[in-house]
Amino acid sequence: MNVRPKKQLGQHFLRDKNIAKKIVDSLKSEKVAAILEIGPGMGVLTQYLVDLPTPLYAVEIDTESVEYLHLHYPQLGDHLLSQDFLKMNLESSLPGPLAIIGNFPYNISSQIFFKVLEYREMIPEVVGMIQKEVAERIAEKPGTKTYGILSVLLQCYYKIEYLFTVNEGVFDPPPKVKSAVIRLTRNDVTDLGCNEKLFVNIVKSTFNQRRKTIRNSIRGAYGGELPEHRLLTMRPEQLSVAEFVELTRLVEADQTRTSMLV
């Protein structure tokens, strides 16, 4: 029995066992209660993950894959979850702290990382294979056109490592682009030292207008004229995480000052 890759699910099954073993070996899984594999498909990573001492869970939305995995990896038992990862409440479904691993579907890889951010206090490590372009964007430093929203938000809370590139020919069906494996390791930041909701909104609004200077991209959203500041003359791809925090504090101070005048 084989599983038919489904385009609508973004499935590209890895066939190379050496690469699969290399991905699993990249997972440190230190001081975690469990490992969660996202989208195991036909179990190319699962075959190595089940041998680790840490309890393994797997979440798979494709019912054909679930049937295959039950048949070939019966040891998963009720740890094989036939669900949509993006809709899961991780705290009620899984033990933590939790390491995440997987050959992530291209079409939802960014959404997976946004969910990781939502549960960052529960997830100390992620090892994922994703589209090379997305991997480069996440790992990128300020000063390039590749640096963007996910770069800033993930780098707030995680150390990002671009581990290795994977060529198209080792997948069924082969994707049209190269893939890459990255590792996220939780850092010590628990508080950015600013209004985090405002921080996220500023990061998103500035990058959504990335050709504009910071001043011009936030003027309409955050009211009056901000005082002169070097950050306001820059464009978002030039700002580090620390500078986005500084910018958020600047906007916060202006909002407080404005409200006191009303």
C-alpha positions, 0 to 999 in steps of 0.5 A: 500500500502506498499513499497518493500524494495530493496536490491540494495538501501540498504533499511532496513525499521525501524518498531519500532515507539518508536525508530523512535520518539527517533531519531526525538527527538534527533534532536535539529534543533535550528536556522535552516531554514529547516530540510531535511530527507534523504531516508524517505522510508515509513515515519516512521520518517516523521510522527513525523517530519511533526509535527515540526514547522521547514519546512520539506523537504524529498529526496527519490530516490526510486520511489515506496517510493515517490508514497507512501509518496505522498499518506500518507503525502500530506502535504509534497507537492513539498518539497518531492524531487524525487532525488539522495541526493548524486547528489544534489546541496544543496545550489540551492535546499534547504534553509539554514542553514539546519539540516539533519536526516534519517535512512541512507542506509548502502551502501551510509552512508559514502558518505552522510557524505562526502557530509555533509563535502562539505556543512558544512557551510550550515549544522549545525546538522546531526542526522543519523542512520547508521551501528554501526561499522561506527558510532563507527568509526566516533565517535572514538578518536585517538589510536584505529584501529577503528579511521580512515579517516572519524573520523578525517575529521568529527571531524575537523568541528563537535562535534560527539555524539554516542547516542544509539544502535539499534538492528537488529529485529526492521527493515524490512528486518533485517540487519545482523549487529546492527545499531546506531544513532549519532548526529553531531553538527557543531563546531566553526572551519572555518579555520584549519590554514593550506592548507585544500586540502593538509590536506585531502590528507595527512589524506587519504594517511596515513590511506590508508597505516596505517601500515606504519609510517607517514614518510614512508606513505607520503615520495613518495607523498610529495617529499624529506626528511622531517626533524626529527619530532616526528609525522613522527615516529607515525602511523595515528591512533595515531594522533589527528586532531590538530596533523594532522594540525601540520603535514600538516604545516610541509609538507607545510613548507618543500614544500616551502623550496624545491621550494625556492631551485629550 
